[in-house]
Amino acid sequence: MFTVRCILGTSAKYLTSLPAQRQQIKLQNRMSTLLRPVAAVCQVTATPDKKANFSACKQLVEEAKGRGASMVFLPEAFDYIGSSREETLSLSESLTGDTISQYSQLARKLEVWLSLGGFHERGHNWESDRRIYNSHIIINDKGEIISVYRKSHLFDVELPEKGVSLKESAFTIPGPTLVSPVKTPIGKVGLGICYDLRFPELSLALQRQGADILTYPSAFTVATGAAHWEVLLRARAIETQCFVLAAAQVGRHHEKRSSYGHALAVDPWGEVLGDCGGEKPGMVLVEIDLEKVSSTRRNMPVQQHRRNTDFYQSLEKS
């Protein structure tokens, strides 16, 4: 079993200090009074071993459910992180393959919603072009696939001074469109993946379509994570006045790759509610109080103050 080593926000801190049975009773009593759902934001260390990865994620999902979570968020590449292009492609599956079937069965058995933050999905023309999508899948508590968002911004970056060299587009197809926020037990969830975090146009589009929560499951490099991870997540929360939940990969996946970690939960004011740190797998449990979204937007009505699209494009027309 994983040891949960996370820094929790005040709304969830008590969960780590009580025996498991008392935690569950305490949480159930609190939820029945406040009617605030709990989200679990997870941190894992995926390897090329798909069986071991599922076992590790399954333990986290089971623990999260036992602690009262109604929705569990897993990071980008929760299924595996390959050590080469060839391995990454060979391990990929379709949405009807064994991996998603296992997670559907898990969601149905535990009666919990799952955000599977970046699945290596074989493309529609797999037999001819051997290319994949990076797909964020939402599964409901009946085990049904409710939504699939395919990552639209691909990470093609060369930072020689930082030791970062990745070209996601070499084998990944960019997603064709955004998807509407998904109605879940914790609120309306807008879907992104990792590098999408750097594009505020995406988060604002999801907010305009009713998102209460934005989610950016990720596998940030150590160099880019140390420089930009938290500040970007807080910025997306502040500008949209949404909760932001970001599950993360952490640690060494194989000899060629490591990830930054620090799975994070941020409230609509930009306050960090929980941080899983940069060392080990674990989870952050946070209560989602949608009144916080409403009050933040009511007290500082940024979206009402936003000018129309033509105003912001006026410089391009001059």
matplotlib code that plots the C-alpha trace (Angstrom):
import matplotlib.pyplot as plt

x = [0.0, 1.1, 1.9, -0.1, 2.4, 0.5, 0.2, -3.5, -5.5, -7.4, -10.6, -9.1, -6.2, -8.1, -8.3, -4.8, -4.8, -7.6, -7.7, -9.3, -12.7, -13.0, -11.9, -14.8, -17.3, -16.0, -16.1, -19.6, -21.0, -19.3, -20.6, -24.1, -24.1, -22.4, -23.3, -19.9, -18.5, -14.9, -12.5, -9.3, -6.4, -3.8, -0.1, 1.5, 4.8, 3.9, 6.4, 6.2, 4.6, 0.9, -0.2, 1.8, 0.5, -3.1, -2.5, -1.0, -3.8, -6.4, -5.1, -5.3, -8.9, -9.9, -8.3, -9.9, -13.3, -12.8, -12.0, -15.3, -14.3, -17.0, -14.6, -11.0, -8.5, -5.6, -2.8, -1.7, -0.2, -1.8, -1.7, 2.0, 5.1, 7.1, 10.9, 10.9, 8.6, 8.3, 7.3, 4.9, 3.1, 3.2, 1.5, -1.3, -4.9, -8.4, -11.1, -12.6, -9.3, -8.4, -7.2, -10.3, -12.4, -10.6, -11.2, -14.8, -15.3, -13.5, -15.7, -18.8, -17.7, -16.7, -19.5, -17.1, -16.5, -13.0, -11.0, -8.4, -6.1, -4.2, -4.8, -2.7, -5.6, -4.9, -6.0, -8.8, -6.3, -4.0, -3.5, -2.2, -0.4, 0.5, -0.5, -2.3, -4.4, -3.6, -7.1, -8.7, -11.6, -14.4, -16.1, -19.2, -20.1, -21.9, -18.7, -19.9, -17.6, -19.3, -16.8, -13.5, -11.3, -8.2, -5.3, -5.2, -1.8, 1.1, 4.4, 7.1, 9.8, 13.6, 15.3, 18.9, 20.1, 17.4, 17.9, 14.4, 13.8, 10.3, 8.3, 4.9, 3.6, 6.0, 3.4, 0.4, -2.5, -3.8, -7.4, -9.9, -12.0, -12.7, -15.5, -18.2, -17.7, -19.0, -21.7, -20.3, -21.1, -18.6, -19.7, -19.2, -15.7, -13.8, -11.2, -7.6, -4.3, -0.9, 0.5, -3.0, -2.4, -0.3, -3.1, -5.6, -7.9, -8.8, -9.6, -11.7, -13.6, -14.5, -15.5, -17.8, -19.5, -20.2, -17.2, -16.9, -13.8, -10.9, -8.6, -5.1, -3.8, -0.1, 3.3, 5.4, 9.1, 11.2, 12.6, 9.4, 7.5, 9.9, 9.6, 6.0, 3.7, 2.1, 2.1, 0.2, -2.4, -3.0, -3.3, -5.9, -7.9, -7.7, -8.6, -11.6, -12.6, -12.8, -11.4, -8.4, -7.5, -4.2, -3.2, 0.4, 3.1, 6.1, 9.6, 11.6, 9.6, 12.7, 16.2, 15.2, 12.4, 11.3, 8.4, 7.9, 5.0, 3.2, -0.4, -2.3, -5.7, -6.4, -9.6, -11.3, -9.4, -6.0, -5.3, -3.5, -5.7, -3.4, 0.0, 1.3, 5.0, 7.6, 8.8, 6.2, 2.8, -0.2, -3.3, -4.9, -8.5, -10.4, -14.0, -15.5, -17.6, -19.4, -20.6, -16.9, -17.1, -20.4, -19.2, -15.8, -17.5, -20.2, -17.7, -15.3, -17.4, -14.5, -16.5, -19.1, -16.3, -14.7, -15.1, -16.4, -14.1, -13.8, -12.3, -9.4, -8.9, -8.9, -5.1, -5.0, -7.3, -5.5]
y = [0.0, 3.5, 5.8, 9.0, 11.8, 15.0, 18.5, 19.0, 22.2, 23.1, 21.7, 18.2, 18.2, 16.2, 13.2, 12.1, 12.3, 9.9, 6.1, 4.9, 4.0, 7.2, 9.2, 7.6, 8.4, 11.9, 12.5, 11.1, 13.2, 16.3, 15.7, 15.0, 18.4, 20.4, 18.4, 19.2, 16.4, 15.3, 15.0, 12.9, 14.3, 11.6, 11.3, 8.2, 7.0, 5.1, 2.8, 0.7, -2.0, -1.7, -4.3, -2.8, 0.7, -0.5, -2.2, 1.1, 3.2, 0.8, 1.0, 4.8, 4.7, 2.3, 4.3, 7.5, 5.9, 4.7, 8.2, 9.5, 10.7, 10.8, 11.5, 10.4, 12.1, 10.2, 11.9, 12.0, 8.6, 6.8, 3.7, 3.7, 5.8, 4.1, 4.3, 4.8, 5.8, 2.1, 0.9, 3.8, 2.8, -0.9, -0.6, 1.6, 0.4, 1.4, 2.6, -0.9, -2.5, -4.2, -1.1, 1.0, -2.1, -2.6, 1.0, 0.8, -2.3, -0.6, 2.5, 0.4, -1.8, 1.1, 3.4, 6.2, 8.6, 8.6, 11.1, 9.2, 11.9, 10.9, 7.5, 6.3, 5.8, 4.3, 6.6, 6.0, 5.1, 3.1, 0.2, 2.6, 5.4, 4.0, 7.2, 7.8, 10.3, 11.5, 11.1, 12.3, 10.0, 10.5, 7.4, 7.6, 5.5, 3.0, 2.3, 4.2, 6.5, 9.9, 12.1, 11.8, 14.9, 14.4, 16.7, 19.6, 21.2, 18.9, 19.2, 19.8, 21.5, 21.6, 23.1, 22.0, 24.0, 22.2, 18.8, 18.7, 17.3, 16.0, 15.9, 14.6, 15.2, 12.6, 9.9, 11.8, 13.3, 16.7, 16.5, 18.1, 20.1, 21.0, 19.1, 20.7, 20.6, 17.4, 17.4, 15.3, 14.8, 17.5, 20.1, 20.8, 19.7, 21.2, 18.9, 19.7, 17.8, 18.9, 21.3, 22.7, 24.5, 27.0, 28.2, 30.5, 30.6, 27.0, 27.6, 30.7, 28.8, 26.1, 28.7, 30.4, 27.0, 26.7, 24.9, 25.1, 23.0, 22.8, 19.7, 19.4, 15.9, 16.1, 14.6, 17.8, 17.6, 18.4, 21.5, 23.0, 22.0, 23.7, 26.9, 27.1, 24.4, 26.1, 29.6, 28.4, 26.4, 29.3, 31.7, 29.5, 29.4, 33.1, 34.1, 31.7, 31.8, 28.0, 25.2, 23.7, 20.0, 18.7, 15.1, 14.5, 12.0, 12.0, 10.6, 8.3, 6.4, 4.8, 5.8, 8.4, 10.2, 11.7, 13.9, 16.8, 15.7, 18.2, 17.1, 20.2, 21.5, 25.2, 27.1, 29.9, 32.6, 31.0, 29.5, 26.2, 23.7, 20.7, 19.7, 16.1, 17.1, 16.0, 12.7, 9.9, 8.7, 9.7, 11.9, 15.1, 15.0, 18.3, 19.3, 21.1, 24.0, 25.4, 28.4, 29.5, 29.6, 31.7, 34.1, 34.7, 35.5, 37.6, 39.7, 40.2, 39.9, 39.6, 37.9, 40.7, 43.3, 41.4, 43.3, 41.6, 39.7, 42.5, 44.8, 42.4, 41.9, 45.6, 45.8, 43.1, 45.1, 48.4]
z = [0.0, -0.7, 2.2, 1.8, 2.1, 1.1, 2.5, 2.9, 3.0, 6.2, 4.8, 4.6, 7.0, 9.7, 7.4, 8.0, 11.8, 12.7, 12.5, 9.2, 10.7, 12.6, 9.5, 7.6, 10.3, 10.7, 7.0, 6.6, 9.4, 8.1, 4.5, 5.8, 7.5, 4.8, 1.7, 0.2, -2.0, -1.7, -4.6, -4.5, -6.5, -7.0, -7.6, -9.1, -10.6, -13.8, -15.5, -18.7, -16.5, -17.2, -14.7, -11.9, -12.8, -12.6, -9.2, -7.8, -9.2, -7.9, -4.4, -4.5, -5.9, -3.2, -0.5, -1.8, -1.9, 1.7, 2.7, 1.2, -2.2, -4.8, -7.7, -8.1, -10.4, -11.9, -13.9, -17.5, -18.6, -15.6, -17.8, -18.5, -19.5, -22.2, -22.4, -26.2, -29.1, -30.1, -26.6, -26.1, -29.3, -28.8, -25.3, -26.5, -26.7, -27.9, -25.6, -25.7, -24.6, -21.3, -19.5, -19.8, -19.2, -15.9, -14.8, -15.8, -13.6, -10.8, -11.0, -11.1, -8.2, -5.9, -7.2, -7.7, -10.6, -12.3, -14.2, -16.2, -17.1, -20.2, -21.8, -24.8, -27.2, -30.6, -33.4, -35.8, -38.5, -36.3, -38.7, -41.4, -39.5, -36.0, -34.2, -30.9, -29.0, -25.5, -24.1, -20.9, -20.0, -17.6, -16.2, -14.0, -11.0, -13.2, -15.2, -18.3, -20.4, -20.1, -22.0, -23.9, -24.4, -26.7, -25.8, -28.3, -27.5, -27.9, -26.0, -28.6, -26.6, -26.7, -23.6, -23.9, -20.9, -18.8, -20.2, -21.7, -25.2, -26.0, -29.3, -28.5, -32.1, -33.4, -32.5, -31.1, -33.0, -31.7, -30.6, -33.0, -30.5, -26.8, -25.0, -22.9, -19.1, -17.6, -14.9, -12.0, -8.3, -7.4, -10.0, -13.7, -14.7, -17.6, -19.2, -20.1, -20.1, -19.0, -21.7, -22.2, -18.9, -20.7, -22.9, -21.0, -24.0, -23.3, -19.6, -20.4, -23.0, -20.5, -17.9, -20.4, -20.9, -17.2, -15.7, -11.9, -11.8, -14.3, -14.3, -15.7, -15.2, -16.0, -16.2, -16.0, -16.4, -13.3, -14.9, -16.2, -13.1, -10.7, -12.7, -13.8, -12.4, -9.3, -10.8, -13.9, -11.9, -9.6, -12.6, -14.3, -11.0, -10.5, -14.0, -14.3, -10.7, -10.8, -8.6, -10.3, -9.7, -11.1, -10.6, -11.3, -12.2, -9.7, -9.6, -11.9, -14.5, -16.1, -16.9, -19.4, -17.7, -14.3, -13.4, -11.0, -8.9, -6.6, -7.5, -6.5, -5.6, -5.9, -4.9, -7.0, -5.1, -6.1, -2.7, -2.7, -0.7, -1.0, -2.4, -2.7, -2.7, -5.1, -3.7, -3.5, -4.7, -2.7, -2.8, -1.7, -0.4, -0.8, -0.2, -3.2, -2.0, -5.0, -3.0, -3.0, -6.8, -6.7, -4.0, -5.7, -9.0, -7.3, -5.2, -8.1, -11.3, -13.7, -16.5, -16.5, -16.9, -19.8, -23.1, -26.2, -28.6, -31.1, -28.4, -27.8, -31.5, -32.3, -32.4, -35.0, -37.3, -37.0]

ax = plt.figure().add_subplot(projection="3d")
ax.plot(x, y, z, "-o")
ax.set_aspect("equal")
plt.show()
